Structures are given as structure tokens and as C-alpha cells.
């Protein structure tokens, strides 16, 4: 009997996913599942059938469908999103089921009732980049539907997504008809009206010339300032286009090239050796190597030698110092993988090319289940650990150097190391270093994103009188806006901007943007910490705690303040006072001058009934921050947290401990 063959074909693939599914299930599992089943039965399946599509599978929080026509796929997506919006209008906001949809045209393999292939992977990544209630399509889909749709389309440009080795040209399809009912040409998401910006106004055509010839203009005209329309009010006041722009990271000026002085070939990842005794297993060690290279390359602050160069060293003896001189790298990451039965062991080590010494080594043992799941898990664990080691080590090296000889890259590393102490004098120095780094290289994004964090710490700890709350908020919005204007596709810039949006009450937009750059397997601890903060301020505490515990797994000696907020704060606001006190207490012991740590520690102790201990901590805090009151702290938190009840809950703990009103 002839063996059945899989069917390969070209198709339009739709991938859809429920926004905030975990939060919905955690709040009301049976109700959420019931509403989702109702949506699938009464709305999704009929819409797909109406456009002659086929649903291949439904997951707990989404579905995968295939169409023979790209036009049918897009029209079906628009129909689904319109009907879902109509359905949601009559439901409480915290119970609404909202889909993101991604569509791609590509080669797929039909395996019985399943659909696989690269075309599906791209559609899934486009779905992750879509805004809540939105539709994102690939350039290939646009080529099929251009001039044949009545729906407005916005050109999002090229976006970089996880595990796809090339940028994808993406477009956003609006679900409302364009004026006049005529097909709509794609348009770039332009910066908001700049008429309210301070100082000299320049037309886009003159910006490039002005940057080169009129440096003095930059003291008054702030092209990086967040558009007034975007930061004026809460999420409900944003137009769909503004929300799409914020989530896509395309709200400001186009990407500008980074100055060469800030580039640094930091790391070469050598192909991991296969020690399994079976040459057929080489695919696994090569796969882990490629995942590590790709993931490390996405982490801001250092560069990684590309895969093609790295694999020229496969199977060859390597001298670390020689390679360091040849490629100009400071570190080599090398390792071996051994697979025996259902067990897998990976040994990895980081080598300093200047000395040839091993500066870090670790062994990872795993039980084999799904080979690709294990491959991803190992790569992510290595990436997170190595990134933390590199940053810490490079920061120490920069601290030991003469600050007058440092370039923007090293100044930023030095400032990062100083910031980690949570000491006021160190933070003052860190800020000075970052301002100097930006003066040397205005387009070095890591300096801007780190400066945002330093200014934030000054604000939280009440360490300077020159910043009142409105001025500090505007300063932070300006810094974050500058970073994302330089590099709209940079994950750290976009995550920093997302956190800044919470300062002005735009929590829904902030969550949408952070979800577009952070996945469950992200290994950049800085990125994850920002995500945890955004989730916590939006009231998604379980997600916040889960993300922060991943940070601690990857980097156990994380910056002390992270233990208090977002980790301790999210636990406290869930009513888990003992666990909150544990983490906030660790923060206090590691950073005694950090009042953020003490506030959450004091509130947790008070809620646990440990009032004597809480009052002792209050006395310490008041010595550090004279004049601090509950009402002042509540005012500072009021806009950052979505739910006023969370602000009241925090204030309740402080009052119990005896903090003045």
C-alpha cells in the first residue's frame, strides 16, 4: 500500500489569539471558556465558512485558518473584528474577548488536520505584532490585496520578530471603511501634529539639514518629545490610529543610523560541539547555537558576531586570544551538548579573549520531551545568564577605567554599574556619565533608555528638589520618546516608551506595546523588568510576578529596587503580604537608602500585623526622606496605576505603620 503523502500548497494563513487570555482565565475560568466557545461557534466559524476558509485547529486562546484567497482572508478578518467589537460593546470591559489577527501568504504543508510550515510561523509573528482588536498583514498579502479593498491600510515598515531571521514588511488593516468607499493606498503612520511643540518648527524636509548645520536649534526644538495628542489623556481618549502607532513603535521619526563610535564586537558564539556520539544529533547543537546568536543579538548594549562567521570555526581548534585579535571581540561563548537516552547535558563557558581565562561556566541538565521546546529553553536560559554576566563584567571594567578616556559605549556601561548600587551619590554620577555619553553619541539608544531609568529612580526616591512630579514626568516622556524616535524597532526603546506611557494613564496602550516586544521566552532581563512594571501598573499582577521571577532565575543578583517594585508591589497588591515582605526586605538589606524598598516593606509588615518592626522601618525611612507623607505618595502613584483601589491599598499599609498623612 502506498504511503500517504503530505500536501504542500500556497495559501493565505490567518492566526488569531485572545489578548490577555491568562488574565481572563485567572479571573473567571469557566466564564471565559464559555464565552470563547460561544464566539467560535456563533461568530468565528460562520465568518470563516462565509469566505470559503477552513479552520485547521483551535487552541485554548486562538485559532489557525487557511484560505485560498488573500482577499477572502483579509475580508474575513475584518468581519471577525467588526463582529467581535459589536459583541464586546455590551460586555463589561474586564470580561471582553478581544482578538489579534495576523495574516500571511506562504508555502504550507497540510498534514491531515494540521497546517505547518514557514508561512504559518510568519503569520503567528504578525499576530503577535498586531494591536488588540487589530489586523496585521505581511507585504506578500498586501501585494495580493492592494487596490482591491475598501479598508484603510497603514504601512508599518519593516519589523523584526523572534525566530524569523529577516525583517518582515508589515501593514495594518483598519476595520472601518475609508471615506468615499474607495480602495485606500497604504500610508505611513506619521508623527502627530507638531504645532504644539516648543520653539523653532522645522519641516520634515529640512530636519536632516538642520541636525547637521543648526545644532543650537536642538536646545529648543524637541523632535523626540512625545506628541501632545498622544500623552494628553488616558487610553479612552486615544484614537485607534494613535493606539496602533504606539503599539507598532512607529509614532515618531524614522530610524536613524547609530554612530559607528558606539558599535562594539562584544561576543563570538562558537558552534556548540556535539558529544552525543551520533553525527545525526548535530542538528540539535547547531540549532541551540543559532538560537543563542539570534537572541543575544537582540539584546541592547553589545553586538554579536553573525552566524555565518561563527560557523566557520565549527570543528576547528580555537585560541581565544587569537580570535579576539582577529575579530575584535572581548568574549567567546563556547559549549558542548551530550544527549543520552532521554537526558541531555549542556556545558557552557564564557572566555575573556584578552587573558584566555574562563570567567563563567555552568552546566544545564534537562530531560528530553519535545526536542524544540528543550532547544528553546536551553537557548533562552543561556542567553539570559550570559547577558547578565557580560553586563556586570563590562560595567566593572568600565568602572576601573579612566572616565575621561571612555566613549559613549563605555560611559553607559559604567553608568549601568553605578545605577545598580541604588546609592544616591552613585546615581548622580551615573546621570552625569549618561548625559556625557549622549553628548558624545546622541543616537546611542542604550544611553537614553538607561537615563530614563536613572531619572525614574530620582523621582521615586525624592532625591532632588529640582524635579516636581509634572516636570519629572515630562522629562521621562522626552527621554523615552527620543529613544524610540532614534530606533523605532529597538525592543528596549519601545519597552521604555511603554513604561513611560503608564505615567500618563495610558495603560492599555502600554500593555499592547510591551506585548509586541516581549514574549514568554524573552531572555533580556532589562526588557522583562520593564514588562513586569507595565503589567503591574495595569493591574495584571500574576503576569508581573511571573515575569519578575523569570528575571530572578536568569539574574539572581538583579538590581535591588526590582525586588520591591514590580515584584514586591505586585505581590502586596494581590494580598500576598508575607512574600511581598520577603522580597522588599531583601531590597532594604541590599539598598538601605532606597525609599521605594522601604515603602513596600513597611506596608507589607503592617498588613502582617508586625507593627513594631514596621514603625522602626518608618523611622529609618523618614530620616532618609524627611517630609514624606501618605498623601504625597498616593498622588505620585495615582496616574501610574490603572485602578485607584491599588493606590488606596498601598496607602492603607503605610497608614497602619504610622506614616504621616
C-alpha positions as CSV (number, residue, x, y, z in Angstrom):
1,X,0.0,0.0,0.0
2,X,1.4,3.4,-1.0
3,X,2.3,5.6,1.9
4,X,0.1,8.8,2.2
5,X,2.0,12.0,1.3
6,X,1.6,15.4,2.9
7,X,0.1,18.1,0.7
8,X,2.1,21.2,0.1
9,X,0.4,24.3,-1.3
10,X,0.4,28.1,-1.3
11,X,-2.2,29.6,1.0
12,X,-3.3,32.6,2.9
13,X,-2.9,31.8,6.6
14,X,-4.7,33.5,9.4
15,X,-3.5,33.2,13.0
16,X,-5.7,34.7,15.8
17,X,-5.1,34.9,19.5
18,X,-7.1,36.2,22.5
19,X,-5.5,39.3,24.2
20,X,-4.8,38.8,27.9
21,X,-6.2,35.3,27.9
22,X,-4.3,34.2,31.0
23,X,-5.7,37.2,32.9
24,X,-9.3,36.4,31.8
25,X,-9.0,32.7,32.7
26,X,-7.4,33.6,36.1
27,X,-10.3,35.9,36.9
28,X,-13.1,33.6,35.7
29,X,-12.1,30.4,34.0
30,X,-15.5,28.8,33.3
31,X,-17.0,32.1,32.2
32,X,-14.1,32.9,29.9
33,X,-14.1,29.4,28.3
34,X,-17.8,29.6,27.8
35,X,-17.7,33.0,26.1
36,X,-14.8,31.9,23.9
37,X,-16.7,28.7,22.8
38,X,-19.7,30.9,22.0
39,X,-17.6,33.3,19.9
40,X,-16.1,30.4,18.0
41,X,-19.4,28.7,17.3
42,X,-21.6,31.7,16.6
43,X,-19.1,34.1,15.1
44,X,-15.7,32.7,14.0
45,X,-16.7,29.5,12.3
46,X,-19.5,31.1,10.3
47,X,-17.3,34.0,9.2
48,X,-14.5,31.7,8.0
49,X,-17.0,29.5,6.2
50,X,-18.6,32.6,4.6
51,X,-15.3,33.3,3.0
52,X,-14.6,29.7,2.0
53,X,-11.9,29.3,4.5
54,X,-11.0,26.3,6.7
55,X,-10.2,26.3,10.4
56,X,-7.4,23.8,10.9
57,X,-7.2,23.9,14.7
58,X,-8.3,25.9,17.7
59,X,-6.1,26.3,20.7
60,X,-7.1,27.4,24.2
61,X,-6.8,31.0,23.2
62,X,-6.9,31.2,19.5
63,X,-7.2,29.5,16.1
64,X,-5.4,28.8,12.8
65,X,-7.3,29.1,9.5
66,X,-6.4,28.8,5.8
67,X,-7.9,30.5,2.7
68,X,-7.3,30.0,-1.0
69,X,-7.5,33.8,-1.5
70,X,-5.7,36.6,0.3
71,X,-8.7,38.9,-0.3
72,X,-11.0,36.4,1.4
73,X,-8.6,36.1,4.4
74,X,-8.5,39.8,4.9
75,X,-12.2,40.4,4.4
76,X,-12.9,37.5,6.9
77,X,-10.5,39.1,9.4
78,X,-12.3,42.5,9.1
79,X,-15.7,40.8,9.5
80,X,-14.5,38.9,12.6
81,X,-13.1,42.0,14.3
82,X,-16.2,44.1,13.5
83,X,-18.5,41.4,14.9
84,X,-16.3,41.0,18.0
85,X,-16.3,44.7,18.6
86,X,-20.1,44.7,18.4
87,X,-20.3,41.8,20.8
88,X,-17.9,43.4,23.2
89,X,-19.8,46.6,23.3
90,X,-22.4,45.0,25.6
91,X,-19.9,43.3,27.9
92,X,-18.0,44.6,31.0
93,X,-14.6,45.9,30.0
94,X,-12.7,43.3,32.1
95,X,-14.6,40.4,30.5
96,X,-14.3,41.3,26.9
97,X,-12.7,38.8,24.5
98,X,-10.5,40.6,22.0
99,X,-8.5,39.0,19.2
100,X,-5.3,40.0,17.5
101,X,-5.1,38.7,13.9
102,X,-2.0,38.1,11.7
103,X,-2.3,37.1,8.0
104,X,0.5,35.9,5.6
105,X,0.6,34.3,2.2
106,X,3.2,31.5,2.1
107,X,4.0,27.9,1.4
108,X,2.4,25.5,3.9
109,X,2.2,21.7,4.4
110,X,-1.2,20.1,5.2
111,X,-0.7,17.2,7.5
112,X,-4.1,15.7,8.0
113,X,-6.0,18.2,10.2
114,X,-2.9,20.3,10.8
115,X,-1.2,23.1,8.9
116,X,2.5,23.7,9.2
117,X,5.4,25.5,7.5
118,X,7.3,28.8,7.4
119,X,4.2,30.6,6.2
120,X,2.4,29.7,9.4
121,X,5.3,30.9,11.5
122,X,5.3,34.3,9.8
123,X,1.6,34.7,10.3
124,X,2.0,33.9,14.0
125,X,4.6,36.5,14.4
126,X,2.5,39.1,12.6
127,X,-0.4,38.2,15.0
128,X,1.9,38.9,18.0
129,X,2.7,42.3,16.5
130,X,-0.9,43.3,16.0
131,X,-2.7,45.7,18.3
132,X,-5.7,44.4,20.4
133,X,-8.7,44.2,18.0
134,X,-6.3,44.8,15.1
135,X,-5.2,43.0,11.9
136,X,-1.6,42.9,10.7
137,X,-0.7,41.6,7.2
138,X,2.6,40.8,5.5
139,X,3.9,42.6,2.5
140,X,3.1,39.5,0.5
141,X,-0.6,39.7,1.4
142,X,-0.6,43.4,0.6
143,X,0.7,42.7,-2.9
144,X,-2.4,40.4,-3.4
145,X,-5.0,42.8,-2.0
146,X,-3.7,46.3,-3.0
147,X,-6.3,48.5,-4.7
148,X,-8.9,45.8,-4.1
149,X,-10.0,46.6,-0.5
150,X,-12.3,49.3,0.8
151,X,-10.4,49.3,4.2
152,X,-7.7,51.8,5.1
153,X,-4.2,50.3,5.3
154,X,-1.2,51.7,7.2
155,X,2.3,50.8,6.2
156,X,4.2,49.9,9.4
157,X,7.5,49.4,7.6
158,X,9.9,46.5,8.3
159,X,9.6,44.9,11.7
160,X,11.9,42.3,13.4
161,X,10.3,39.4,15.1
162,X,11.5,36.4,17.1
163,X,12.9,33.4,15.3
164,X,12.5,34.9,11.8
165,X,16.0,35.7,10.5
166,X,14.9,38.6,8.3
167,X,12.7,41.7,8.7
168,X,9.0,41.4,7.7
169,X,7.3,44.3,5.9
170,X,4.0,44.7,7.8
171,X,0.8,46.6,7.2
172,X,-2.1,47.3,9.5
173,X,-5.7,46.9,8.1
174,X,-8.3,49.1,9.7
175,X,-11.7,47.7,10.2
176,X,-13.7,50.8,9.3
177,X,-14.3,51.8,5.7
178,X,-12.4,54.6,4.2
179,X,-14.2,57.9,3.3
180,X,-15.9,57.7,0.0
181,X,-15.8,53.9,-0.2
182,X,-12.8,53.9,-2.5
183,X,-9.8,51.5,-2.1
184,X,-7.2,53.1,0.1
185,X,-3.5,53.3,-0.7
186,X,-1.2,52.4,2.2
187,X,0.2,55.3,4.2
188,X,2.9,55.6,6.7
189,X,2.0,56.4,10.3
190,X,3.2,59.9,10.5
191,X,4.2,61.9,13.6
192,X,1.4,63.7,15.3
193,X,0.8,67.4,14.6
194,X,3.8,69.2,15.9
195,X,2.2,72.6,16.2
196,X,2.2,72.5,20.0
197,X,5.9,71.7,20.3
198,X,8.1,74.4,21.8
199,X,10.5,76.6,19.9
200,X,11.5,76.5,16.3
201,X,9.4,74.5,13.9
202,X,11.2,72.6,11.0
203,X,9.6,70.9,8.1
204,X,10.5,67.2,7.7
205,X,12.4,68.0,4.5
206,X,14.7,70.3,6.5
207,X,15.3,68.1,9.5
208,X,18.3,66.3,8.2
209,X,20.0,69.6,7.2
210,X,19.1,71.2,10.5
211,X,20.6,68.4,12.5
212,X,23.9,68.9,10.7
213,X,24.1,72.7,10.4
214,X,22.0,74.2,13.2
215,X,23.0,72.4,16.4
216,X,21.6,75.3,18.5
217,X,18.1,74.5,17.4
218,X,18.1,71.3,19.4
219,X,18.1,73.3,22.6
220,X,14.6,74.5,21.8
221,X,13.0,72.2,19.3
222,X,12.5,68.7,20.7
223,X,11.8,66.2,17.8
224,X,11.9,63.4,20.3
225,X,9.2,64.9,22.6
226,X,6.1,62.7,22.8
227,X,3.3,64.2,20.7
228,X,0.9,66.2,22.8
229,X,-2.1,64.4,21.3
230,X,-0.6,61.1,22.4
231,X,0.2,61.8,26.0
232,X,-2.7,64.2,26.9
233,X,-5.1,61.7,28.3
234,X,-5.9,58.1,29.2
235,X,-6.4,55.2,26.8
236,X,-10.1,56.1,26.1
237,X,-9.0,59.4,24.6
238,X,-6.6,57.9,22.1
239,X,-7.8,57.4,18.5
240,X,-7.3,53.9,17.0
241,X,-4.5,55.3,14.8
242,X,-2.7,56.6,17.8
243,X,-3.0,53.4,19.7
244,X,-1.8,51.5,16.6
245,X,1.1,53.8,16.2
246,X,2.1,53.4,19.8
247,X,1.9,49.7,19.8
248,X,3.8,49.5,16.5
249,X,6.6,51.7,17.7
250,X,6.2,53.9,14.6
251,X,4.8,57.1,16.2
252,X,7.8,59.3,15.8
253,X,10.5,59.9,13.2
254,X,12.1,57.2,11.1
255,X,15.1,55.1,12.3
256,X,18.4,56.9,12.2
257,X,21.7,55.1,11.9
258,X,23.7,54.6,15.1
259,X,27.1,56.4,15.1
260,X,30.0,54.0,14.4
261,X,31.7,55.0,17.7
262,X,29.2,53.1,19.7
263,X,29.5,49.8,17.9
264,X,31.4,47.1,19.7
265,X,32.0,43.5,18.6
266,X,31.5,42.1,22.1
267,X,30.9,38.4,21.6
268,X,31.5,35.4,19.4
269,X,29.4,32.4,20.0
270,X,31.3,29.3,18.8
271,X,29.2,26.4,17.4
272,X,28.4,24.1,20.3
273,X,30.1,20.7,19.9
274,X,28.0,17.6,19.6
275,X,29.3,15.0,22.1
276,X,26.5,12.5,21.7
277,X,28.5,10.1,19.6
278,X,25.8,10.3,16.9
279,X,26.6,12.7,14.0
280,X,22.8,12.8,13.3
281,X,22.4,14.8,16.6
282,X,24.5,17.7,15.2
283,X,21.3,19.5,14.1
284,X,20.4,20.0,17.8
285,X,23.7,21.5,18.9
286,X,23.6,23.7,15.7
287,X,20.1,24.8,16.5
288,X,20.9,25.8,20.0
289,X,23.9,27.8,18.8
290,X,21.8,29.7,16.2
291,X,19.1,30.5,18.8
292,X,21.7,31.8,21.2
293,X,23.3,34.0,18.5
294,X,19.9,35.4,17.3
295,X,18.6,36.0,20.8
296,X,21.8,37.7,22.1
297,X,21.9,39.9,19.0
298,X,18.5,41.3,20.0
299,X,19.7,42.4,23.5
300,X,20.6,46.0,23.6
301,X,24.1,47.2,24.6
302,X,26.5,44.9,22.7
303,X,26.9,43.3,19.3
304,X,27.3,39.6,18.4
305,X,29.3,38.2,15.5
306,X,26.9,36.9,12.9
307,X,26.1,33.2,12.4
308,X,27.9,32.8,9.1
309,X,31.2,33.9,10.6
310,X,30.7,31.9,13.8
311,X,30.1,28.7,11.9
312,X,33.4,29.0,10.0
313,X,35.0,27.9,13.3
314,X,32.9,24.7,13.6
315,X,35.0,21.6,14.3
316,X,38.3,23.6,14.4
317,X,40.6,24.2,17.4
318,X,40.2,27.8,18.6
319,X,42.6,30.0,20.5
320,X,40.6,32.6,22.4
321,X,43.3,35.3,22.3
322,X,43.9,34.9,18.6
323,X,40.2,35.0,17.7
324,X,39.8,38.1,19.9
325,X,42.5,39.9,18.0
326,X,41.2,38.7,14.6
327,X,37.6,39.7,15.2
328,X,38.0,42.4,17.8
329,X,35.7,40.6,20.3
330,X,36.1,40.6,24.1
331,X,34.5,37.3,24.8
332,X,33.9,33.9,23.4
333,X,31.0,31.7,24.4
334,X,31.6,28.0,23.8
335,X,30.0,24.8,24.9
336,X,29.2,21.2,24.3
337,X,26.0,19.2,24.2
338,X,25.7,15.5,25.1
339,X,22.4,13.6,24.6
340,X,22.0,10.1,26.1
341,X,18.6,8.5,26.1
342,X,16.1,10.9,27.5
343,X,18.7,13.0,29.2
344,X,20.5,16.0,27.8
345,X,23.5,17.8,29.3
346,X,24.9,21.2,28.1
347,X,28.1,22.7,29.3
348,X,28.8,26.4,28.5
349,X,31.6,28.7,29.4
350,X,32.4,32.4,28.8
351,X,36.0,33.2,28.0
352,X,37.8,36.5,28.2
353,X,39.8,36.8,25.0
354,X,42.3,39.3,26.5
355,X,43.5,36.8,29.1
356,X,42.2,33.5,27.8
357,X,40.6,32.9,31.2
358,X,37.2,31.4,31.8
359,X,35.1,34.0,33.6
360,X,31.8,32.0,33.9
361,X,30.8,28.4,33.4
362,X,27.6,26.5,34.0
363,X,26.1,23.1,33.3
364,X,22.5,22.6,32.3
365,X,20.8,19.2,32.6
366,X,17.4,18.6,31.1
367,X,15.1,15.6,30.5
368,X,14.1,15.4,26.8
369,X,10.5,15.8,25.9
370,X,9.7,17.9,22.8
371,X,13.1,18.5,21.2
372,X,12.3,22.0,20.1
373,X,10.9,23.1,23.4
374,X,14.1,21.9,25.1
375,X,16.2,23.7,22.4
376,X,14.4,26.9,23.1
377,X,14.6,26.6,26.8
378,X,18.3,25.9,26.8
379,X,19.0,28.8,24.4
380,X,16.9,31.2,26.5
381,X,18.5,30.2,29.8
382,X,22.0,30.6,28.3
383,X,21.1,34.0,26.8
384,X,19.7,35.4,29.9
385,X,22.6,34.3,32.1
386,X,25.3,35.3,29.7
387,X,23.8,38.7,29.0
388,X,23.7,39.4,32.8
389,X,27.3,38.2,33.2
390,X,28.5,40.3,30.3
391,X,26.8,43.5,31.5
392,X,28.1,43.0,35.0
393,X,31.6,42.3,33.9
394,X,31.8,45.1,31.4
395,X,30.4,47.5,33.9
396,X,33.2,46.6,36.3
397,X,35.8,47.0,33.6
398,X,34.4,50.4,32.7
399,X,34.4,51.5,36.4
400,X,38.1,50.7,36.6
401,X,39.0,52.8,33.5
402,X,39.8,56.5,33.4
403,X,36.4,58.1,32.9
404,X,38.0,60.9,30.8
405,X,39.0,58.3,28.1
406,X,35.7,56.5,27.8
407,X,33.5,56.6,24.7
408,X,29.7,56.6,24.8
409,X,29.5,52.8,25.0
410,X,31.8,52.5,28.0
411,X,30.3,55.5,29.7
412,X,26.9,53.8,29.5
413,X,28.4,50.6,30.9
414,X,29.9,52.5,33.8
415,X,26.6,54.3,34.5
416,X,24.8,51.0,34.4
417,X,27.1,49.6,37.1
418,X,26.7,52.6,39.3
419,X,22.9,52.6,38.9
420,X,22.8,49.0,40.3
421,X,24.0,50.2,43.7
422,X,20.8,52.2,44.3
423,X,23.0,54.8,46.1
424,X,22.2,58.5,45.6
425,X,25.7,59.7,45.0
426,X,26.3,56.8,42.5
427,X,23.1,57.7,40.7
428,X,24.2,61.3,40.4
429,X,27.4,60.2,38.9
430,X,25.5,57.7,36.6
431,X,23.3,60.5,35.3
432,X,26.4,62.7,34.6
433,X,28.0,59.8,32.7
434,X,24.9,59.2,30.6
435,X,24.5,62.9,29.7
436,X,28.1,62.9,28.6
437,X,27.6,59.6,26.6
438,X,24.6,61.2,24.8
439,X,26.7,64.3,24.1
440,X,29.3,62.1,22.5
441,X,26.9,60.0,20.6
442,X,23.3,61.4,20.5
443,X,22.0,58.3,18.7
444,X,23.3,55.7,21.1
445,X,19.9,54.3,22.3
446,X,21.1,52.4,25.4
447,X,22.3,55.6,26.9
448,X,18.8,57.1,26.5
449,X,17.0,54.1,27.9
450,X,19.3,53.9,30.9
451,X,19.0,57.7,31.6
452,X,15.2,57.2,31.7
453,X,15.7,54.6,34.5
454,X,18.1,56.8,36.4
455,X,15.7,59.8,36.3
456,X,12.9,57.5,37.4
457,X,14.9,56.5,40.5
458,X,15.5,60.1,41.4
459,X,11.7,60.7,41.2
460,X,10.8,57.6,43.2
461,X,13.3,58.3,46.0
462,X,12.6,62.0,46.2
463,X,16.3,62.7,45.9
464,X,16.2,66.1,44.3
465,X,14.1,69.1,44.7
466,X,14.6,70.3,41.2
467,X,12.1,67.8,39.9
468,X,8.5,68.1,40.8
469,X,6.1,65.4,39.6
470,X,4.9,67.1,36.3
471,X,8.4,68.2,35.3
472,X,9.9,64.7,36.0
473,X,7.0,63.0,34.1
474,X,7.7,65.3,31.1
475,X,11.4,64.7,31.3
476,X,10.9,60.9,31.3
477,X,8.5,61.1,28.4
478,X,11.0,63.1,26.5
479,X,13.8,60.7,27.1
480,X,11.7,57.6,26.2
481,X,10.4,59.4,23.1
482,X,13.9,60.3,22.0
483,X,15.0,56.6,22.3
484,X,12.1,55.3,20.2
485,X,12.4,58.1,17.6
486,X,16.1,57.0,17.0
487,X,15.2,53.3,16.8
488,X,11.5,52.5,16.4
489,X,12.2,48.8,16.0
490,X,14.5,48.6,19.1
491,X,12.8,46.4,21.7
492,X,14.4,48.2,24.7
493,X,13.4,51.6,23.3
494,X,9.9,50.5,22.8
495,X,9.6,48.9,26.2
496,X,11.0,52.0,27.8
497,X,8.4,54.1,26.0
498,X,5.7,51.7,27.0
499,X,6.6,52.2,30.7
500,X,6.6,55.9,30.2
501,X,3.0,55.8,28.9
502,X,1.9,54.4,32.3
503,X,3.0,57.7,33.9
504,X,0.2,59.5,32.0
505,X,-2.5,56.8,32.4
506,X,-2.2,55.1,29.0
507,X,-2.2,51.6,30.5
508,X,-4.0,49.8,27.7
509,X,-1.6,51.2,25.1
510,X,1.4,50.5,27.2
511,X,0.4,46.8,27.7
512,X,-0.3,46.5,23.9
513,X,3.1,47.9,23.1
514,X,5.0,45.8,25.7
515,X,3.3,42.6,24.5
516,X,4.5,43.4,21.0
517,X,8.2,43.2,22.1
518,X,8.2,40.7,24.9
519,X,7.4,37.0,24.6
520,X,7.2,34.2,27.2
521,X,10.7,33.2,26.2
522,X,12.4,36.7,26.2
523,X,15.8,36.5,27.9
524,X,16.7,40.2,28.2
525,X,16.3,40.8,31.9
526,X,16.1,44.6,31.4
527,X,13.3,44.1,28.9
528,X,11.5,41.7,31.2
529,X,11.7,44.1,34.2
530,X,10.0,46.9,32.2
531,X,7.3,44.4,31.1
532,X,6.7,43.4,34.7
533,X,6.3,47.1,35.7
534,X,3.8,47.8,32.9
535,X,1.8,44.7,33.8
536,X,1.9,45.5,37.5
537,X,0.7,49.1,37.0
538,X,-2.1,47.9,34.7
539,X,-3.3,45.5,37.5
540,X,-2.1,42.3,35.8
541,X,-0.3,41.2,38.9
542,X,0.1,37.5,38.1
543,X,1.8,38.3,34.8
544,X,4.0,40.8,36.6
545,X,5.1,38.4,39.3
546,X,5.7,35.6,36.7
547,X,7.9,37.8,34.6
548,X,9.9,39.0,37.6
549,X,10.5,35.5,38.9
550,X,11.9,34.7,35.4
551,X,14.2,37.7,35.8
552,X,15.5,36.3,39.1
553,X,16.0,32.9,37.5
554,X,18.1,34.5,34.8
555,X,19.9,37.0,37.0
556,X,19.6,36.2,40.8
557,X,21.5,39.4,41.7
558,X,19.2,41.8,39.9
559,X,19.1,45.5,40.9
560,X,17.7,45.7,44.4
561,X,14.9,48.0,43.6
562,X,13.4,45.4,41.3
563,X,12.7,43.2,44.3
564,X,10.5,45.9,45.8
565,X,8.8,47.0,42.6
566,X,7.5,45.5,40.5
567,X,7.9,42.2,42.4
568,X,7.1,43.1,46.0
569,X,4.5,45.6,45.0
570,X,2.6,43.2,42.7
571,X,2.6,40.6,45.5
572,X,1.4,43.1,48.1
573,X,-1.4,44.3,45.8
574,X,-2.5,40.6,45.5
575,X,-2.7,40.4,49.3
576,X,0.4,38.1,49.5
577,X,2.0,40.2,52.2
578,X,4.4,37.6,53.6
579,X,6.0,37.0,50.2
580,X,6.0,40.8,49.4
581,X,7.7,41.5,52.8
582,X,10.3,38.8,51.9
583,X,11.3,40.4,48.6
584,X,11.0,44.0,49.8
585,X,13.0,43.1,52.9
586,X,15.8,41.7,50.7
587,X,15.7,45.0,48.8
588,X,16.1,47.0,52.0
589,X,19.0,45.0,53.2
590,X,20.8,45.3,49.9
591,X,19.9,49.0,49.3
592,X,19.2,50.7,52.7
593,X,18.9,54.2,51.2
594,X,16.3,53.2,48.6
595,X,13.0,54.5,50.0
596,X,11.0,52.5,47.4
597,X,12.2,49.3,49.0
598,X,11.2,50.6,52.4
599,X,7.7,51.8,51.4
600,X,6.6,48.4,50.2
601,X,8.4,46.6,53.1
602,X,6.7,48.9,55.6
603,X,3.3,48.4,54.1
604,X,3.7,44.6,53.9
605,X,4.9,44.4,57.6
606,X,1.9,46.5,58.7
607,X,-0.6,44.3,56.9
608,X,1.0,41.3,58.5
609,X,0.5,42.9,61.9
610,X,4.2,43.4,62.6
611,X,3.6,47.0,63.7
612,X,6.7,47.4,65.9
613,X,9.0,46.3,63.1
614,X,7.1,48.4,60.6
615,X,7.4,51.5,62.8
616,X,11.2,51.0,63.2
617,X,11.4,51.0,59.4
618,X,9.2,54.1,59.2
619,X,11.7,56.0,61.4
620,X,14.6,54.9,59.1
621,X,12.6,56.0,56.0
622,X,11.7,59.4,57.5
623,X,15.4,60.0,58.3
624,X,16.2,59.3,54.6
625,X,13.1,61.2,53.2
626,X,12.1,64.0,55.6
627,X,8.6,65.3,55.0
628,X,7.4,62.1,53.2
629,X,3.6,61.7,53.6
630,X,1.0,59.1,52.6
631,X,-0.9,61.7,50.5
632,X,2.2,62.7,48.6
633,X,2.9,59.0,47.7
634,X,-0.7,58.4,46.7
635,X,-0.6,61.5,44.4
636,X,2.6,60.2,42.8
637,X,1.0,56.7,42.3
638,X,-2.4,57.9,41.2
639,X,-1.7,58.2,37.4
640,X,0.8,55.4,37.2
641,X,-1.6,52.7,38.5
642,X,-4.8,52.0,36.5
643,X,-7.0,51.2,39.4
644,X,-7.4,53.8,42.2
645,X,-8.1,50.9,44.6
646,X,-4.4,49.8,44.2
647,X,-3.3,53.3,45.3
648,X,-5.7,53.2,48.3
649,X,-4.4,49.7,49.2
650,X,-0.8,50.9,49.4
651,X,-1.8,53.9,51.4
652,X,-3.7,51.7,53.9
653,X,-0.5,49.8,54.7
654,X,1.6,52.9,55.2
655,X,-1.1,54.5,57.5
656,X,-1.2,51.3,59.6
657,X,2.5,51.6,60.1
658,X,2.3,55.3,61.2
659,X,3.5,57.2,58.1
660,X,2.1,60.7,58.4
661,X,-0.9,61.6,56.3
